[in-house]
Amino acid sequence: MKNWNWLVFGLMIIGFSSCISQKQITYFQGPLADSTAIVQEITNRYVPVIQINDLLGINVNSLNPEASSFFNPYAGIEQRMNLNSFQGQVPVTSAVGYLVDAEGNVQLPLVGKIKIAGLTSTGARDLIQEKLKKYLKEPTVAVRFLNFKVSVLGEVARPSMFSVPNEQMTLTEALSLAGDITIYGRRDNVMIIRETNGKREFGRVNMNQRDLFKSPFYYLHPNDVIYVEPGKARLAYADRFYTILPSVIGALSFIAVILRNY
């Protein structure tokens, strides 16, 4: 009986195994260095710019807290959204905040419309702060994106959508949140789908090479979609699984009959 068990176990190992080389799964490959570290300049850091239909959290403070609260109608809700963002979740109340309208404006109480499309969050902060000096004493303003999110799909451990609380996320960070690429995912051909100025762009990144840090797709943009396609090993695994499954079931049934008669 022990021989039969070892035979079935061997058939399962052969059927479910596929050849994957170390080179296919090793990240950031490059020339080996000696004791001196290899240094690479950071030249493509991304700073998001406010666009039409962006959702912004705008928090106002001044020497008069009571007067400041008039400009913070979403303060309590935004705090809960910030907590969800920190935990890597997409805010449930994603419809709450200051929406940038079709003309690139946000509308604040008393102040009215302020055109901020095309500005960074820092630029918008300075502009709004200047406008509020008419109503508040020494106002301070914080502006952040509430709809900066990225999606990770395909051969990763935990496909999901992730919100970005600090206005910057890299490709490696997004994949880390998704539990990393599985052993069956193609690291040499990760796709990033990006929508900018009414156009959809499809980029490819090779995670095996250190050049990925120089790619324009390394720093993610709002609403980027990351797709990790399955490799040949995954397809071979699926094919062998469904090919050998009837044989394994038949062998197990045969063993079960023998055991009952034993």
C-alpha positions as CSV (number, residue, x, y, z in Angstrom):
1,M,0.0,0.0,0.0
2,K,2.9,2.4,0.8
3,N,4.2,1.9,-2.8
4,W,0.9,3.0,-4.2
5,N,0.8,6.1,-2.1
6,W,4.3,7.1,-3.2
7,L,3.3,6.5,-6.8
8,V,0.2,8.7,-6.6
9,F,2.3,11.4,-4.8
10,G,4.9,11.3,-7.5
11,L,2.3,11.6,-10.3
12,M,0.9,14.7,-8.6
13,I,4.3,16.4,-8.3
14,I,5.1,15.7,-11.9
15,G,1.7,17.0,-13.1
16,F,1.7,20.2,-11.1
17,S,5.3,21.3,-11.5
18,S,6.5,23.6,-14.2
19,C,10.0,24.9,-14.9
20,I,10.6,28.5,-13.7
21,S,14.1,29.8,-13.8
22,Q,15.5,32.1,-11.0
23,K,16.2,34.8,-13.6
24,Q,12.5,35.0,-14.4
25,I,11.5,35.8,-10.8
26,T,14.4,37.9,-9.5
27,Y,13.7,41.6,-9.3
28,F,16.1,44.5,-10.1
29,Q,18.7,42.5,-11.9
30,G,21.9,44.3,-12.9
31,P,25.7,44.0,-12.8
32,L,27.0,42.7,-9.5
33,A,28.7,45.4,-7.4
34,D,31.7,45.2,-5.2
35,S,31.8,46.8,-1.7
36,T,30.9,50.1,-3.3
37,A,27.2,50.8,-3.6
38,I,25.6,51.4,-7.0
39,V,24.0,54.9,-7.1
40,Q,21.1,55.8,-9.4
41,E,19.9,59.4,-9.7
42,I,16.2,60.0,-9.1
43,T,15.0,62.1,-12.1
44,N,11.4,61.2,-12.8
45,R,9.6,61.9,-9.5
46,Y,5.9,62.6,-10.1
47,V,3.9,65.5,-8.6
48,P,0.2,65.2,-9.3
49,V,-1.6,68.2,-10.8
50,I,-5.3,69.0,-10.1
51,Q,-7.6,68.1,-12.9
52,I,-11.3,68.5,-13.7
53,N,-13.4,66.0,-11.7
54,D,-10.8,65.6,-9.0
55,L,-12.1,65.4,-5.4
56,L,-10.1,67.5,-2.9
57,G,-10.0,67.6,0.8
58,I,-9.5,71.3,1.8
59,N,-8.9,72.0,5.5
60,V,-8.9,75.6,6.8
61,N,-7.5,76.8,10.1
62,S,-6.9,80.3,11.6
63,L,-6.6,82.2,14.9
64,N,-10.4,81.9,15.2
65,P,-11.4,78.2,15.2
66,E,-15.1,79.0,15.1
67,A,-14.8,81.1,12.0
68,S,-12.5,78.5,10.4
69,S,-15.1,75.7,10.9
70,F,-17.4,77.5,8.5
71,F,-15.0,76.6,5.7
72,N,-14.6,72.9,6.8
73,P,-18.1,71.3,6.2
74,Y,-16.5,67.9,5.4
75,A,-13.9,67.9,8.2
76,G,-15.3,65.0,10.2
77,I,-15.9,62.8,7.2
78,E,-12.5,63.5,5.7
79,Q,-10.9,62.3,8.9
80,R,-12.6,58.9,8.5
81,M,-11.5,58.8,4.9
82,N,-7.9,59.5,5.9
83,L,-8.0,56.6,8.3
84,N,-9.4,54.3,5.5
85,S,-6.7,55.5,3.1
86,F,-4.0,54.8,5.7
87,Q,-5.3,51.3,6.0
88,G,-5.1,50.8,2.2
89,Q,-8.8,50.9,1.7
90,V,-10.8,52.9,-0.9
91,P,-12.9,55.5,1.0
92,V,-16.5,54.4,1.2
93,T,-17.7,58.0,1.3
94,S,-15.8,58.9,-1.9
95,A,-18.5,61.4,-3.0
96,V,-17.6,63.8,-0.2
97,G,-15.2,66.7,-0.7
98,Y,-14.7,69.7,-2.9
99,L,-15.2,68.6,-6.5
100,V,-13.3,70.4,-9.3
101,D,-16.0,71.3,-11.8
102,A,-15.8,71.3,-15.6
103,E,-14.3,74.7,-15.6
104,G,-11.5,73.8,-13.2
105,N,-13.0,75.6,-10.2
106,V,-13.9,74.7,-6.6
107,Q,-16.5,76.7,-4.7
108,L,-15.8,77.6,-1.1
109,P,-18.3,79.2,1.3
110,L,-18.2,83.0,1.0
111,V,-15.2,83.0,-1.2
112,G,-17.0,81.5,-4.2
113,K,-15.3,79.9,-7.2
114,I,-11.5,79.5,-7.2
115,K,-9.8,78.2,-10.4
116,I,-7.3,75.6,-9.3
117,A,-7.1,73.1,-12.2
118,G,-3.5,72.8,-13.4
119,L,-2.1,73.6,-10.0
120,T,-0.3,71.2,-7.6
121,S,-1.8,70.8,-4.2
122,T,0.8,73.2,-2.9
123,G,-0.1,75.8,-5.5
124,A,-3.8,75.4,-4.7
125,R,-3.1,75.8,-1.0
126,D,-1.3,79.1,-1.5
127,L,-4.0,80.5,-3.8
128,I,-6.9,79.5,-1.4
129,Q,-4.9,80.8,1.6
130,E,-4.5,84.2,-0.1
131,K,-8.3,84.4,-0.9
132,L,-9.2,83.6,2.7
133,K,-7.2,86.5,4.2
134,K,-10.3,88.6,3.4
135,Y,-12.3,86.6,5.9
136,L,-9.9,85.0,8.4
137,K,-7.0,86.2,10.4
138,E,-3.8,84.4,9.5
139,P,-5.4,81.5,7.7
140,T,-3.6,78.2,7.0
141,V,-4.8,75.8,4.4
142,A,-4.1,72.1,3.7
143,V,-5.1,70.6,0.3
144,R,-5.0,66.9,-0.5
145,F,-6.3,64.5,-3.2
146,L,-9.2,62.3,-2.1
147,N,-9.5,60.4,-5.3
148,F,-5.9,59.3,-5.9
149,K,-6.3,55.6,-6.2
150,V,-4.7,52.8,-8.2
151,S,-5.9,49.3,-9.2
152,V,-3.7,46.1,-9.2
153,L,-5.1,43.2,-11.2
154,G,-3.9,39.8,-12.6
155,E,-1.3,37.5,-11.1
156,V,-0.8,39.1,-7.7
157,A,-1.7,37.7,-4.3
158,R,-4.4,40.2,-3.4
159,P,-5.8,42.1,-6.5
160,S,-7.5,45.2,-5.3
161,M,-7.9,49.0,-5.5
162,F,-5.8,51.1,-3.2
163,S,-6.1,54.7,-2.2
164,V,-3.0,56.9,-2.0
165,P,-2.9,59.2,1.1
166,N,0.3,61.0,0.5
167,E,0.0,62.0,-3.2
168,Q,2.7,59.6,-4.3
169,M,2.9,55.9,-4.9
170,T,5.4,53.8,-6.8
171,L,4.9,50.7,-8.8
172,T,6.8,48.6,-6.3
173,E,4.7,50.0,-3.4
174,A,1.4,49.2,-5.2
175,L,2.6,45.6,-5.9
176,S,3.6,45.3,-2.2
177,L,0.2,46.3,-1.1
178,A,-1.3,43.7,-3.5
179,G,0.9,41.0,-1.8
180,D,3.5,40.9,-4.6
181,I,3.5,39.1,-8.0
182,T,2.8,35.4,-7.7
183,I,5.3,32.8,-8.8
184,Y,3.3,32.5,-12.0
185,G,3.1,36.1,-13.0
186,R,5.3,37.7,-15.7
187,R,7.7,40.2,-14.1
188,D,9.2,41.1,-17.4
189,N,6.0,42.6,-18.9
190,V,3.9,44.4,-16.3
191,M,1.3,46.6,-17.9
192,I,0.3,50.1,-16.6
193,I,-2.8,51.6,-18.1
194,R,-3.0,55.4,-17.7
195,E,-5.6,58.0,-18.7
196,T,-4.2,61.5,-19.2
197,N,-5.9,64.5,-21.0
198,G,-8.6,62.4,-22.6
199,K,-6.1,59.7,-23.9
200,R,-5.5,56.2,-22.7
201,E,-1.9,55.0,-22.6
202,F,-0.5,51.5,-22.3
203,G,3.0,51.2,-20.9
204,R,5.2,48.2,-20.1
205,V,7.7,47.7,-17.4
206,N,10.3,45.0,-16.8
207,M,10.5,44.3,-13.0
208,N,13.5,42.1,-13.5
209,Q,15.7,45.0,-14.6
210,R,16.9,48.0,-12.6
211,D,15.9,50.3,-15.5
212,L,12.3,50.2,-14.2
213,F,13.3,52.9,-11.8
214,K,13.9,55.2,-14.8
215,S,10.6,54.4,-16.4
216,P,7.9,57.1,-16.6
217,F,5.5,54.4,-15.2
218,Y,7.5,53.8,-12.0
219,Y,5.8,56.7,-10.2
220,L,2.0,56.1,-10.5
221,H,-0.6,58.6,-11.5
222,P,-4.2,58.8,-10.2
223,N,-6.4,56.0,-11.5
224,D,-3.5,54.0,-13.0
225,V,-4.3,50.3,-13.5
226,I,-1.5,47.8,-13.1
227,Y,-2.0,44.4,-14.8
228,V,0.3,41.4,-14.2
229,E,-0.3,38.8,-16.9
230,P,0.1,35.1,-16.3
231,G,3.2,33.4,-17.6
232,K,3.6,30.2,-19.5
233,A,4.1,28.3,-16.2
234,R,0.5,29.3,-15.1
235,L,-0.9,28.2,-18.4
236,A,1.0,24.9,-18.3
237,Y,-0.1,24.4,-14.7
238,A,-3.7,24.9,-15.6
239,D,-3.4,22.6,-18.7
240,R,-1.6,19.8,-16.8
241,F,-4.1,20.1,-13.9
242,Y,-7.1,19.5,-16.0
243,T,-5.3,16.9,-18.1
244,I,-4.0,14.8,-15.1
245,L,-7.0,15.3,-12.9
246,P,-9.1,12.5,-14.4
247,S,-6.1,10.2,-14.1
248,V,-5.5,11.1,-10.4
249,I,-9.2,10.7,-9.6
250,G,-9.2,7.3,-11.3
251,A,-6.1,6.2,-9.5
252,L,-7.5,7.3,-6.1
253,S,-10.7,5.5,-6.8
254,F,-8.8,2.4,-7.7
255,I,-6.8,2.6,-4.5
256,A,-10.0,3.2,-2.5
257,V,-11.4,0.0,-4.0
258,I,-8.3,-2.0,-3.1
259,L,-8.3,-0.6,0.5
260,R,-11.9,-1.6,0.9
261,N,-11.2,-5.1,-0.2
262,Y,-8.0,-5.4,1.7
